[in-house]
């Protein structure tokens, strides 16, 4: 017989004018119980009718591998392993406790039957306690039963709304042990019409006897010691409850947004005394320090808001509560998942949260503290995250925390550590397992790159049944190179002109070519480049001055001989003076330039005309001018003729001789003046007076004689 101390908590809601009052009465019942072998909390005799008795085969926590056998405590069923257990009452209410390093409580009253925690199912606005028959049509349809050593199932309904509660021991986030209770409600509407259904779960936290547990929430710097609330989309991934941060052994952890948990619409940290007096709605008070009953009493509440459940439809609500873990010693603590779930091709949650805590054990406030997270190869900081986080001021005896977003990037076991800024630094280390995940979904395909070149590089992989990508199979086979499409068609790594298959020639060879120049300059030569392409056509004959009668465009201007302005003597239709081959006036002529740029024949301007013998011109174009022209001769050379001079009397008679030009010479008088013969009828002295008319023949007075005497002497003149 072994004495066992049990602590019981009772509550009731009085009626009448006192309103709703919640009472917690603690008292100790000391009794002497007789334990059966292997069932230290079992009532003697194995429990109520219909509940399985302990087999009596050893420690109630089960074998070392955690495969415990079902246990009963009076009307209570139990599921348990080496780390955690749940006791389930006849109505499905449950309690949770732990066994390492010794038995300790995670919810109030463990290991006694639970009554301060419970679940409310709200149906069409009416809240009903799970397992209770107070609601109209409510009844237990299946009493709690252990499906195996780690799973308990019960069923209850309200009219057409059926609810199945499943409690299962499993692995949580903070450790790698099966030290967490998965709490699941599957609700089915068997009606022909839809109904509104919601769930509220209250967990009355108590950590190793501390009913006023405090809480760490990822992302918050300080512990939560007052009522607080989080709503979607800001529900934390998990929460931790503890009595003293220095106690790293007794820590609870609830999972809200990891594994397959159904993220609640609201998450509350509340005073149990205040919350337990409500049936559904509750408004938190940030100033409430869980002291409503005169002593600290904290709890957590999860709300899944009421929503329509269609006829014949089902819905599940899942959360987790169990043992948490903080690594490190002394004032620095570090916590985070020990393993992520492999969900086909990825891990969940990913990113995940790592939380570091720093306690100030000194008697003075601390300022300027920080924590730095160091990761190994398979882990990386989430986008926007920094490794070092400054911490707020830490009052004496208090602790603050900070959290990092971390991403898993490779399968394996990856350590990570946090350290403060002191010297030497405080440090804490943990590790996380990232199990193998599928690379892909079986039968999925993806583009890939083969080891081939060109168009052969593009390929496709098919995901095999193991979730691994198969070999990269090229989509196209080599084809003859298309030399102008910019593609390596024959998969030799060479594209278009870079591929010898596209080369037009062998490097350094030459060939004759035609330039774009006319004439002999059209002749050229091309040299093959190193890429097998003919180079530019370079002329081999330079331009030279135009030779105007060789039929070649020597100066390469596209014009040959007379068609080339260089060969033209004149401009078409131009005229110029020229000399004909004829003499005299017929020698002057004019040339006109032809359309070919050549001067035409010299056309004389004047035709022959009768010789004008005194104009100095060869008018009849016979080469003889004036008197030189026989047409102008009046006599025969050396012939003579009589002529009359300008003298008078006998002096008027003269003679002309024909000169060599055929022209009569001057008239030369042949008779000189003589004394007038006064009776011969001649003007002998050539003074124009004949005989008696001549004064010479008139002597009429002495004066006349004197006149004669004085007259000039004329030879032959008689005096």
C-alpha positions as CSV (number, residue, x, y, z in Angstrom):
1,X,0.0,0.0,0.0
2,X,1.4,3.3,-1.1
3,X,0.0,6.7,0.0
4,X,-0.8,9.0,-2.9
5,X,-1.4,12.7,-2.7
6,X,-3.9,14.0,-5.2
7,X,-4.9,17.7,-5.8
8,X,-8.5,18.2,-7.0
9,X,-10.1,21.3,-8.4
10,X,-13.8,21.8,-8.3
11,X,-15.9,24.5,-9.8
12,X,-19.6,25.4,-10.2
13,X,-21.7,28.3,-11.4
14,X,-24.1,29.4,-8.7
15,X,-27.6,30.6,-9.6
16,X,-29.6,33.4,-8.3
17,X,-28.6,37.0,-7.8
18,X,-24.9,36.3,-7.4
19,X,-24.5,36.0,-11.2
20,X,-21.6,33.9,-12.7
21,X,-18.9,33.2,-10.2
22,X,-16.1,30.7,-10.8
23,X,-14.6,29.1,-7.8
24,X,-11.5,27.0,-7.6
25,X,-11.1,25.1,-4.3
26,X,-7.9,23.3,-3.7
27,X,-7.6,20.6,-1.1
28,X,-5.6,17.6,-0.5
29,X,-7.0,14.2,-0.1
30,X,-4.6,11.8,1.4
31,X,-5.6,8.2,0.8
32,X,-4.1,4.9,0.9
33,X,-4.4,3.1,-2.4
34,X,-3.4,-0.4,-3.3
35,X,-1.6,-0.3,-6.7
36,X,-1.6,-3.2,-9.1
37,X,1.7,-4.1,-10.7
38,X,2.5,-1.7,-13.5
39,X,-0.5,0.6,-12.9
40,X,0.6,3.1,-10.2
41,X,-2.4,5.4,-10.6
42,X,-5.1,2.7,-11.1
43,X,-7.9,2.3,-8.6
44,X,-7.9,-1.1,-7.1
45,X,-9.9,-3.5,-9.1
46,X,-9.2,-2.1,-12.6
47,X,-11.8,0.7,-12.9
48,X,-15.4,1.2,-13.9
49,X,-17.4,-1.2,-15.9
50,X,-16.7,-1.0,-19.6
51,X,-13.2,0.5,-19.1
52,X,-10.2,-1.8,-19.7
53,X,-8.1,-2.7,-16.7
54,X,-4.3,-2.5,-16.6
55,X,-2.5,-5.6,-17.7
56,X,-0.2,-5.2,-14.7
57,X,2.9,-5.8,-16.9
58,X,5.1,-2.9,-15.7
59,X,5.6,0.9,-15.6
60,X,2.4,2.7,-16.8
61,X,4.6,4.8,-19.1
62,X,5.2,1.9,-21.2
63,X,8.2,0.1,-22.5
64,X,11.5,2.0,-23.4
65,X,10.5,2.2,-27.0
66,X,7.3,4.1,-26.1
67,X,4.8,1.4,-27.1
68,X,2.8,1.6,-23.9
69,X,-0.2,-0.6,-23.2
70,X,-3.6,1.0,-22.5
71,X,-4.2,1.9,-18.9
72,X,-7.3,2.9,-16.9
73,X,-7.7,5.0,-13.8
74,X,-11.1,4.3,-12.4
75,X,-13.4,5.8,-15.1
76,X,-10.3,7.1,-16.9
77,X,-8.6,5.7,-20.0
78,X,-5.0,6.5,-20.6
79,X,-2.7,6.6,-23.6
80,X,1.0,6.9,-22.8
81,X,4.6,6.3,-23.9
82,X,8.0,7.1,-22.3
83,X,7.5,10.9,-22.7
84,X,3.9,11.9,-22.5
85,X,0.4,10.6,-21.6
86,X,-3.2,11.6,-21.8
87,X,-5.9,10.6,-19.4
88,X,-9.4,10.5,-20.9
89,X,-12.6,10.7,-18.8
90,X,-15.8,8.9,-19.7
91,X,-17.2,12.0,-21.4
92,X,-14.1,12.5,-23.6
93,X,-12.5,15.3,-21.5
94,X,-8.8,14.7,-21.2
95,X,-5.7,15.7,-19.3
96,X,-2.0,15.7,-20.3
97,X,1.1,15.1,-18.4
98,X,4.8,14.2,-18.9
99,X,7.1,11.5,-17.5
100,X,10.7,12.8,-18.2
101,X,12.8,13.0,-16.0
102,X,9.9,12.3,-13.7
103,X,6.1,12.7,-13.8
104,X,5.0,16.3,-14.2
105,X,1.8,18.1,-15.3
106,X,1.2,19.9,-18.6
107,X,-2.5,20.6,-17.9
108,X,-4.0,21.3,-14.5
109,X,-4.8,18.4,-12.2
110,X,-2.7,15.7,-14.0
111,X,-3.0,12.8,-13.6
112,X,-6.5,13.2,-12.2
113,X,-9.5,13.3,-14.5
114,X,-9.7,16.6,-16.4
115,X,-12.4,19.1,-15.8
116,X,-10.8,22.5,-16.2
117,X,-10.0,22.0,-19.8
118,X,-12.6,21.3,-22.4
119,X,-14.0,21.8,-25.9
120,X,-17.1,23.7,-27.0
121,X,-18.8,22.9,-30.3
122,X,-21.0,25.8,-31.4
123,X,-23.9,24.7,-33.6
124,X,-26.1,27.2,-35.2
125,X,-25.1,29.7,-32.5
126,X,-25.6,27.4,-29.6
127,X,-22.5,26.4,-27.6
128,X,-22.4,22.8,-26.4
129,X,-19.6,21.2,-24.3
130,X,-18.2,18.1,-26.0
131,X,-19.3,15.0,-24.3
132,X,-22.1,16.8,-22.3
133,X,-25.8,16.0,-22.8
134,X,-27.0,19.4,-21.7
135,X,-27.7,20.5,-25.3
136,X,-30.9,19.3,-26.9
137,X,-30.2,16.1,-28.9
138,X,-26.7,15.8,-27.4
139,X,-25.4,12.3,-26.7
140,X,-22.2,10.3,-26.6
141,X,-22.3,7.9,-29.5
142,X,-19.0,6.1,-28.7
143,X,-17.4,6.2,-25.3
144,X,-13.7,6.8,-25.3
145,X,-11.8,3.8,-26.5
146,X,-8.1,3.2,-27.2
147,X,-7.5,2.1,-30.7
148,X,-3.9,1.4,-29.7
149,X,-1.5,2.4,-27.0
150,X,-1.1,5.9,-28.4
151,X,-4.5,6.6,-29.9
152,X,-7.9,7.3,-28.1
153,X,-11.1,7.9,-30.0
154,X,-14.6,9.0,-28.8
155,X,-17.7,10.2,-30.5
156,X,-20.6,12.6,-29.6
157,X,-23.3,14.3,-31.5
158,X,-25.9,17.0,-31.3
159,X,-28.8,16.1,-33.6
160,X,-27.4,15.7,-37.1
161,X,-23.9,17.1,-36.2
162,X,-21.6,14.3,-35.3
163,X,-18.2,14.9,-33.7
164,X,-15.3,12.5,-33.4
165,X,-12.5,13.3,-31.0
166,X,-9.1,11.7,-31.6
167,X,-6.1,12.0,-29.3
168,X,-2.9,10.6,-30.6
169,X,0.7,10.7,-29.3
170,X,3.1,11.9,-31.9
171,X,6.3,13.9,-32.5
172,X,6.0,17.7,-32.1
173,X,8.3,20.5,-33.4
174,X,10.6,21.1,-30.5
175,X,12.0,17.6,-29.9
176,X,12.5,14.5,-31.9
177,X,10.4,12.3,-29.5
178,X,6.8,11.3,-29.5
179,X,6.1,13.8,-26.7
180,X,3.1,15.6,-28.1
181,X,-0.7,15.0,-28.1
182,X,-2.4,15.6,-31.4
183,X,-5.9,16.8,-30.7
184,X,-8.3,16.3,-33.6
185,X,-12.1,16.9,-34.1
186,X,-13.8,15.6,-37.2
187,X,-17.3,17.1,-37.6
188,X,-19.8,15.8,-40.0
189,X,-23.2,17.2,-41.0
190,X,-25.5,14.3,-41.7
191,X,-28.5,16.6,-42.2
192,X,-30.0,17.5,-45.6
193,X,-29.5,21.2,-44.9
194,X,-26.4,23.2,-44.0
195,X,-25.5,24.2,-40.4
196,X,-23.1,26.7,-38.8
197,X,-20.4,25.0,-36.9
198,X,-17.4,26.4,-34.8
199,X,-15.0,25.1,-32.2
200,X,-13.5,26.6,-29.0
201,X,-10.7,24.6,-27.2
202,X,-9.6,25.6,-23.7
203,X,-6.4,24.2,-22.3
204,X,-5.8,25.0,-18.6
205,X,-2.0,25.1,-18.6
206,X,-0.1,24.1,-15.5
207,X,3.7,23.5,-15.8
208,X,5.2,21.2,-13.2
209,X,2.8,22.5,-10.6
210,X,2.9,26.2,-11.7
211,X,-0.7,27.1,-12.5
212,X,0.2,30.6,-13.5
213,X,2.5,29.7,-16.4
214,X,4.1,32.4,-18.5
215,X,4.4,32.2,-22.3
216,X,6.9,32.7,-25.0
217,X,5.5,33.7,-28.4
218,X,7.8,33.6,-31.5
219,X,8.4,37.2,-32.6
220,X,7.8,38.8,-29.2
221,X,10.8,40.1,-27.2
222,X,9.2,39.7,-23.8
223,X,7.3,36.9,-22.1
224,X,3.6,37.1,-22.1
225,X,2.4,37.6,-18.5
226,X,-0.9,39.3,-19.2
227,X,-3.9,38.4,-21.3
228,X,-3.2,38.7,-25.0
229,X,-4.9,37.8,-28.3
230,X,-3.8,37.0,-31.9
231,X,-6.1,36.8,-34.9
232,X,-5.6,35.6,-38.5
233,X,-3.3,36.2,-40.3
234,X,-1.0,36.9,-37.3
235,X,-1.5,33.6,-35.5
236,X,2.0,32.4,-34.2
237,X,3.5,29.1,-35.5
238,X,3.6,27.8,-31.9
239,X,3.7,28.9,-28.3
240,X,5.6,27.7,-25.2
241,X,4.5,27.7,-21.6
242,X,6.9,27.6,-18.6
243,X,7.2,28.3,-15.0
244,X,10.8,29.5,-14.9
245,X,13.0,30.2,-17.9
246,X,15.9,28.7,-15.9
247,X,14.1,25.4,-15.8
248,X,14.8,23.9,-19.2
249,X,13.2,20.6,-18.2
250,X,9.6,21.6,-17.7
251,X,8.4,23.4,-20.8
252,X,5.1,22.9,-22.7
253,X,4.6,23.6,-26.4
254,X,1.5,24.1,-28.4
255,X,1.5,24.0,-32.2
256,X,-0.8,26.3,-34.1
257,X,0.5,26.6,-37.6
258,X,2.9,23.7,-38.3
259,X,2.6,20.1,-39.2
260,X,-1.0,19.5,-40.2
261,X,-2.4,21.8,-37.6
262,X,-5.6,23.8,-38.5
263,X,-4.6,27.4,-37.9
264,X,-7.2,28.9,-35.6
265,X,-9.0,32.1,-36.3
266,X,-8.2,33.4,-32.8
267,X,-5.5,32.4,-30.2
268,X,-5.9,33.7,-26.7
269,X,-3.7,33.6,-23.6
270,X,-6.2,34.2,-20.7
271,X,-6.9,34.1,-17.1
272,X,-8.6,30.8,-16.5
273,X,-10.8,32.2,-13.7
274,X,-12.3,34.7,-16.1
275,X,-12.4,32.7,-19.3
276,X,-14.0,29.6,-17.8
277,X,-17.0,31.5,-16.7
278,X,-18.0,32.1,-20.4
279,X,-19.6,29.7,-22.9
280,X,-18.2,31.1,-26.1
281,X,-17.3,34.8,-26.6
282,X,-14.5,36.3,-24.5
283,X,-12.8,39.7,-24.6
284,X,-9.2,39.8,-23.4
285,X,-7.9,42.4,-21.0
286,X,-4.3,43.4,-21.6
287,X,-4.0,44.4,-17.9
288,X,-5.2,41.1,-16.6
289,X,-2.3,39.2,-15.1
290,X,-4.1,36.0,-14.6
291,X,-4.9,37.0,-11.0
292,X,-8.6,37.1,-11.0
293,X,-8.9,34.3,-8.5
294,X,-6.4,35.8,-6.2
295,X,-3.5,33.7,-7.5
296,X,-1.9,33.2,-10.9
297,X,-4.0,30.9,-13.1
298,X,-3.3,31.1,-16.9
299,X,-4.7,29.2,-19.8
300,X,-4.8,29.2,-23.6
301,X,-7.9,29.2,-25.8
302,X,-8.2,28.4,-29.6
303,X,-11.2,29.6,-31.6
304,X,-12.2,28.2,-35.0
305,X,-15.0,30.6,-35.9
306,X,-18.4,29.2,-36.8
307,X,-18.9,28.8,-40.5
308,X,-21.3,27.0,-42.8
309,X,-21.0,23.2,-43.0
310,X,-22.9,21.9,-46.1
311,X,-25.3,19.0,-45.9
312,X,-23.3,15.7,-45.9
313,X,-19.9,17.6,-45.6
314,X,-17.2,17.0,-43.0
315,X,-14.5,19.3,-41.6
316,X,-11.5,18.6,-39.4
317,X,-9.9,20.8,-36.7
318,X,-6.4,19.8,-35.5
319,X,-4.0,21.2,-32.9
320,X,-1.0,19.9,-30.9
321,X,0.0,20.2,-27.2
322,X,2.9,18.5,-25.5
323,X,6.5,18.9,-24.3
324,X,8.6,21.8,-25.5
325,X,12.4,22.2,-25.4
326,X,14.8,25.0,-25.0
327,X,18.5,24.3,-25.6
328,X,21.4,25.9,-23.8
329,X,22.5,26.4,-20.2
330,X,22.5,29.4,-17.9
331,X,20.9,32.6,-19.1
332,X,20.8,31.9,-22.9
333,X,18.2,29.6,-24.4
334,X,17.5,28.6,-28.0
335,X,14.4,26.8,-29.3
336,X,13.0,25.8,-32.7
337,X,11.8,22.7,-34.6
338,X,14.0,19.6,-34.4
339,X,12.5,18.3,-37.7
340,X,10.5,19.6,-40.6
341,X,7.8,17.5,-42.2
342,X,8.5,16.2,-45.7
343,X,5.5,17.1,-47.8
344,X,6.2,15.5,-51.2
345,X,8.5,18.1,-52.8
346,X,9.0,20.5,-49.9
347,X,9.4,20.8,-46.2
348,X,6.7,22.2,-43.8
349,X,6.9,24.7,-42.3
350,X,9.5,26.4,-44.4
351,X,10.5,29.0,-43.4
352,X,10.4,28.0,-39.8
353,X,11.0,30.1,-36.6
354,X,14.0,29.9,-34.3
355,X,13.7,31.7,-31.0
356,X,16.5,32.8,-28.7
357,X,16.0,33.9,-25.0
358,X,18.4,35.9,-22.8
359,X,17.8,36.2,-19.1
360,X,19.3,38.9,-16.9
361,X,20.4,37.1,-13.8
362,X,22.2,40.1,-12.4
363,X,20.8,42.6,-10.0
364,X,21.0,45.5,-12.4
365,X,19.2,46.2,-15.7
366,X,21.1,45.4,-18.9
367,X,21.1,47.4,-22.1
368,X,22.6,47.1,-25.5
369,X,22.4,43.3,-25.6
370,X,22.0,41.3,-28.8
371,X,21.8,37.7,-30.1
372,X,23.4,36.4,-33.2
373,X,22.3,33.2,-35.0
374,X,24.8,31.1,-36.9
375,X,23.6,28.6,-39.5
376,X,25.2,25.6,-41.2
377,X,25.2,24.8,-44.9
378,X,21.7,23.3,-45.2
379,X,20.0,26.4,-43.7
380,X,19.7,30.0,-44.7
381,X,18.2,33.1,-43.3
382,X,14.7,33.9,-44.7
383,X,14.4,36.8,-47.1
384,X,14.9,40.1,-45.3
385,X,16.2,38.4,-42.1
386,X,19.5,39.4,-40.4
387,X,21.7,37.2,-38.3
388,X,22.2,39.7,-35.4
389,X,19.2,41.0,-33.5
390,X,19.5,43.8,-30.9
391,X,17.5,43.1,-27.8
392,X,15.4,45.6,-25.7
393,X,16.6,46.5,-22.3
394,X,16.4,43.6,-19.8
395,X,15.2,44.4,-16.3
396,X,17.0,42.6,-13.5
397,X,15.7,39.1,-13.1
398,X,13.7,39.2,-16.3
399,X,14.2,37.6,-19.8
400,X,13.7,38.8,-23.3
401,X,13.6,37.0,-26.6
402,X,13.9,37.4,-30.3
403,X,13.1,35.2,-33.3
404,X,14.6,34.5,-36.7
405,X,13.0,33.3,-39.9
406,X,15.1,30.4,-41.2
407,X,14.8,28.5,-44.5
408,X,15.8,24.9,-45.0
409,X,17.6,24.4,-48.3
410,X,19.0,20.9,-48.3
411,X,18.2,17.5,-46.8
412,X,20.2,16.5,-43.8
413,X,20.8,17.2,-40.1
414,X,21.9,20.8,-39.7
415,X,23.1,22.4,-36.4
416,X,22.5,26.0,-35.7
417,X,23.5,28.2,-32.7
418,X,22.9,31.5,-31.0
419,X,25.3,33.6,-29.0
420,X,25.2,36.9,-27.2
421,X,27.7,39.7,-27.4
422,X,29.4,39.1,-24.1
423,X,33.1,38.0,-23.8
424,X,33.3,35.1,-23.6
425,X,29.8,34.8,-25.2
426,X,27.0,32.8,-23.9
427,X,26.0,30.2,-26.5
428,X,23.3,27.6,-27.2
429,X,23.1,25.1,-30.0
430,X,20.3,23.0,-31.6
431,X,20.0,21.0,-34.7
432,X,17.2,20.3,-37.2
433,X,16.5,17.4,-39.5
434,X,15.3,18.0,-43.0
435,X,14.2,14.6,-44.3
436,X,14.5,13.7,-47.9
437,X,11.7,15.1,-50.0
438,X,10.6,14.4,-53.5
439,X,12.4,16.3,-56.1
440,X,9.2,16.2,-58.1
441,X,5.7,14.8,-58.4
442,X,5.7,11.4,-60.1
443,X,5.0,11.6,-63.8
444,X,5.6,15.3,-63.8
445,X,7.9,16.6,-66.5
446,X,10.3,19.5,-66.7
447,X,12.7,21.0,-69.2
448,X,16.3,20.3,-68.7
449,X,19.7,20.7,-70.4
450,X,21.6,17.7,-71.7
451,X,25.4,17.5,-72.0
452,X,25.0,17.9,-75.8
453,X,25.4,21.2,-77.6
454,X,23.2,23.3,-79.8
455,X,19.6,22.2,-80.3
456,X,20.5,18.9,-78.8
457,X,21.0,20.6,-75.4
458,X,17.3,21.1,-74.7
459,X,15.8,18.0,-73.1
460,X,13.1,16.8,-70.8
461,X,13.1,14.9,-67.5
462,X,10.3,12.7,-66.2
463,X,9.7,12.3,-62.5
464,X,9.9,8.7,-61.5
465,X,7.7,6.9,-58.9
466,X,10.3,7.7,-56.2
467,X,9.9,11.4,-56.8
468,X,13.3,11.7,-58.4
469,X,13.9,13.3,-61.8
470,X,14.9,10.8,-64.4
471,X,17.8,11.4,-66.9
472,X,17.6,14.4,-69.2
473,X,16.6,13.1,-72.6
474,X,17.3,15.5,-75.5
475,X,14.3,16.6,-77.5
476,X,16.0,16.9,-80.9
477,X,18.6,14.9,-82.8
478,X,21.4,16.5,-84.8
479,X,20.4,17.8,-88.2
480,X,22.4,19.4,-91.1
481,X,23.5,22.8,-90.2
482,X,21.2,25.6,-91.4
483,X,23.7,28.3,-92.0
484,X,21.6,31.4,-91.4
485,X,19.2,30.6,-88.6
486,X,21.4,31.4,-85.6
487,X,21.1,27.8,-84.3
488,X,23.6,25.0,-83.9
489,X,21.5,22.5,-85.8
490,X,24.2,19.8,-86.0
491,X,25.0,20.0,-82.3
492,X,28.7,20.5,-82.8
493,X,28.9,23.7,-80.8
494,X,29.4,25.9,-83.8
495,X,26.7,28.2,-85.2
496,X,26.1,29.2,-88.8
497,X,29.3,30.8,-90.2
498,X,31.4,29.5,-87.3
499,X,30.6,26.0,-88.4
500,X,33.0,24.6,-91.1
501,X,29.9,23.0,-92.6
502,X,28.8,26.5,-93.5
503,X,32.1,27.7,-94.8
504,X,32.3,28.8,-98.5
505,X,36.0,28.3,-98.8
506,X,39.2,27.2,-97.1
507,X,41.0,29.8,-95.1
508,X,43.7,31.8,-97.0
509,X,42.6,30.6,-100.4
510,X,41.8,33.2,-103.1
511,X,39.5,33.6,-106.0
512,X,38.9,36.0,-108.8
513,X,35.9,38.2,-108.3
514,X,34.2,41.2,-109.8
515,X,34.2,44.5,-107.9
516,X,31.4,47.0,-108.2
517,X,33.7,49.2,-110.3
518,X,33.3,49.4,-114.1
519,X,35.9,48.8,-116.8
520,X,39.1,47.1,-116.0
521,X,38.6,48.1,-112.3
522,X,35.9,45.4,-112.1
523,X,38.6,42.7,-111.9
524,X,39.3,41.8,-108.3
525,X,40.3,39.1,-105.8
526,X,38.8,37.6,-102.7
527,X,40.7,36.0,-99.8
528,X,39.0,33.3,-97.6
529,X,38.9,34.3,-93.9
530,X,39.7,32.1,-90.9
531,X,36.0,31.5,-90.5
532,X,35.7,30.1,-94.1
533,X,34.0,33.2,-95.5
534,X,35.1,35.0,-98.6
535,X,36.4,38.4,-97.8
536,X,35.6,41.6,-99.7
537,X,36.4,41.7,-103.4
538,X,39.5,43.9,-103.7
539,X,40.2,45.4,-107.1
540,X,43.4,44.3,-108.8
541,X,43.5,47.0,-111.6
542,X,43.6,50.6,-110.6
543,X,42.1,53.4,-112.8
544,X,44.3,55.0,-115.4
545,X,43.9,58.0,-117.8
546,X,41.4,57.3,-120.5
547,X,42.8,56.1,-123.8
548,X,40.3,57.4,-126.2
549,X,40.5,54.9,-129.0
550,X,41.2,51.5,-127.5
551,X,37.6,50.5,-126.7
552,X,38.4,50.2,-122.9
553,X,37.1,52.3,-120.0
554,X,40.6,52.9,-118.8
555,X,39.7,55.4,-116.0
556,X,36.9,53.1,-114.8
557,X,34.2,55.7,-114.9
558,X,31.8,53.6,-117.0
559,X,32.4,55.6,-120.2
560,X,34.5,54.2,-123.1
561,X,36.5,56.3,-125.5
562,X,34.5,59.1,-127.0
563,X,31.6,58.5,-124.6
564,X,34.0,59.6,-121.8
565,X,34.1,63.3,-121.3
566,X,37.9,62.9,-120.9
567,X,37.9,62.0,-124.6
568,X,35.6,64.7,-125.9
569,X,37.2,67.7,-127.8
570,X,34.2,69.8,-127.3
571,X,30.8,70.2,-125.9
572,X,27.9,69.0,-128.1
573,X,26.5,71.9,-130.3
574,X,29.4,74.2,-129.4
575,X,31.0,76.1,-132.4
576,X,34.4,77.6,-133.1
577,X,36.2,79.5,-135.9
578,X,38.3,77.4,-138.2
579,X,40.3,77.8,-141.4
580,X,39.2,75.9,-144.5
581,X,41.7,74.7,-146.9
582,X,40.7,77.4,-149.4
583,X,42.5,80.7,-149.9
584,X,41.3,84.2,-149.5
585,X,37.9,85.0,-148.2
586,X,37.0,81.3,-148.4
587,X,39.6,80.4,-145.8
588,X,37.5,81.5,-142.9
589,X,35.1,78.8,-141.6
590,X,33.2,77.4,-138.5
591,X,33.2,74.0,-136.8
592,X,30.2,72.6,-134.8
593,X,30.8,70.0,-132.0
594,X,28.9,66.8,-132.6
595,X,26.9,64.9,-129.9
596,X,30.0,62.6,-129.6
597,X,32.1,65.5,-128.5
598,X,34.1,65.8,-131.8
599,X,34.5,68.9,-133.9
600,X,32.7,68.6,-137.2
601,X,34.2,69.7,-140.6
602,X,35.3,73.3,-141.1
603,X,32.6,74.9,-143.1
604,X,33.6,78.1,-144.9
605,X,31.7,81.1,-144.1
606,X,32.0,82.9,-147.5
607,X,31.6,81.5,-151.0
608,X,33.9,82.8,-153.8
609,X,32.9,86.2,-155.4
610,X,34.3,88.3,-158.2
611,X,37.6,89.7,-157.2
612,X,37.5,93.2,-155.9
613,X,40.8,94.4,-157.0
614,X,41.4,97.1,-154.5
615,X,40.2,95.7,-151.1
616,X,43.2,93.6,-150.3
617,X,41.1,90.5,-150.2
618,X,41.2,87.4,-152.4
619,X,37.5,87.7,-153.1
620,X,37.4,84.9,-155.7
621,X,39.4,82.6,-153.5
622,X,42.0,81.8,-156.2
623,X,44.9,82.7,-154.0
624,X,45.5,86.0,-155.7
625,X,44.7,89.2,-154.2
626,X,43.7,92.3,-156.1
627,X,46.3,93.1,-158.8
628,X,48.0,89.7,-158.3
629,X,44.8,88.2,-159.5
630,X,44.7,88.0,-163.3
631,X,41.1,89.0,-162.9
632,X,42.5,92.4,-161.8
633,X,45.3,92.9,-164.5
634,X,44.6,95.6,-167.3
635,X,47.8,95.3,-169.3
636,X,50.6,93.1,-170.3
637,X,53.8,93.4,-168.4
638,X,56.2,95.9,-170.0
639,X,53.7,97.1,-172.6
640,X,53.2,100.8,-172.9
641,X,50.4,103.0,-173.7
642,X,49.8,106.7,-174.3
643,X,48.2,108.5,-171.5
644,X,47.3,112.0,-170.5
645,X,49.0,113.6,-167.5
646,X,47.7,116.3,-165.4
647,X,49.9,118.9,-167.1
648,X,48.5,121.3,-169.7
649,X,49.3,121.8,-173.3
650,X,51.8,119.7,-174.9
651,X,52.8,118.5,-171.4
652,X,49.6,116.6,-171.1
653,X,50.7,113.8,-173.3
654,X,52.3,110.9,-171.4
655,X,53.1,107.3,-171.5
656,X,52.3,104.4,-169.1
657,X,54.2,101.2,-168.8
658,X,52.5,97.9,-167.6
659,X,54.1,96.7,-164.4
660,X,54.6,93.2,-163.3
661,X,51.2,93.3,-161.5
662,X,49.5,93.9,-164.8
663,X,48.7,97.4,-163.8
664,X,49.5,100.4,-165.8
665,X,52.1,102.5,-164.1
666,X,51.9,106.2,-163.6
667,X,51.3,108.4,-166.6
668,X,54.7,110.0,-167.4
669,X,54.6,113.1,-169.6
670,X,56.6,112.7,-172.6
671,X,56.9,116.4,-173.5
672,X,58.5,119.1,-171.4
673,X,57.3,122.7,-171.4
674,X,59.0,125.0,-174.1
675,X,58.7,128.6,-175.1
676,X,55.4,129.3,-176.4
677,X,55.2,129.2,-180.2
678,X,52.6,131.7,-180.8
679,X,51.2,130.5,-184.0
680,X,51.3,126.7,-183.9
681,X,48.1,126.2,-182.1
682,X,49.9,124.4,-179.2
683,X,50.3,125.3,-175.6
684,X,54.0,124.9,-175.8
685,X,54.8,126.2,-172.4
686,X,52.1,124.1,-170.9
687,X,50.4,126.9,-169.1
688,X,47.1,126.2,-170.5
689,X,47.2,129.1,-172.9
690,X,47.6,128.6,-176.6
691,X,49.3,131.0,-178.9
692,X,47.8,134.4,-178.8
693,X,45.9,133.5,-175.7
694,X,49.2,133.0,-174.0
695,X,50.5,136.3,-172.7
696,X,53.8,135.1,-173.9
697,X,52.6,135.9,-177.4
698,X,51.1,139.3,-176.4
699,X,53.6,142.3,-176.5
700,X,51.6,145.3,-176.6
701,X,53.4,147.9,-174.7
702,X,56.7,148.6,-173.1
703,X,55.3,147.2,-170.0
704,X,54.5,144.0,-171.7
705,X,58.0,143.9,-173.0
706,X,59.3,144.5,-169.6
707,X,57.0,141.9,-168.3
708,X,58.3,139.5,-170.7
709,X,61.8,140.5,-169.9
710,X,61.2,139.9,-166.3
711,X,59.4,136.7,-166.8
712,X,61.1,133.5,-165.8
713,X,63.3,132.1,-168.2
714,X,61.9,129.1,-169.9
715,X,64.2,127.1,-171.9
716,X,63.5,127.5,-175.5
717,X,61.4,130.5,-174.8
718,X,62.2,133.3,-177.2
719,X,62.7,136.7,-175.7
